[in-house]
Amino acid sequence: MIREVEGDILLTHAQVIAHGIATHDHFDSGLALALRERWPSLVRDYRHATKSHALPAGSIWAWAGVDAEGKTRGIVNLLTQDMRGEGPAAKPGKATLENVGHALKALAQYVQKEGIKSIALPCLATGVGGLEWADVKPLIQQYLGGLGVPVIIYEVYHAGVQADEKLG
């Protein structure tokens, strides 16, 4: 039930937005920045979680919060990248297909365990992550294609445009 759409993932009607980040991401570029601007507590909670215990690449960190309009949103951070360097100057490294595969497998387990009804994703790990979409897309099919829930992939970003997700 994978659908490819064009539009603004922030306007999705999917229950959960899943996206790729680095293990100690600063949420300062791309979709991560947009999520940080809309849900600032996401980043505070993530930083607190990473100080409490290490979150390894290939794992996930799930969060839910309320936006300024009072709508609850679930966000699953897929740790597809390690960091390069140490401390505040550290930068996200490149994603690996191994990390993406492990994170997607963990996402699939989370979706089943939590009874998630729909997921929206960007072209995972292809921006800052540096991977080729042709290599990542089959992993999404492999791990999420058989879940029996709509998986909406935002292949082309159009700011402020609601995609035709065909979600009931």
Disulfide bonds with the S-S distance in Angstrom:
none
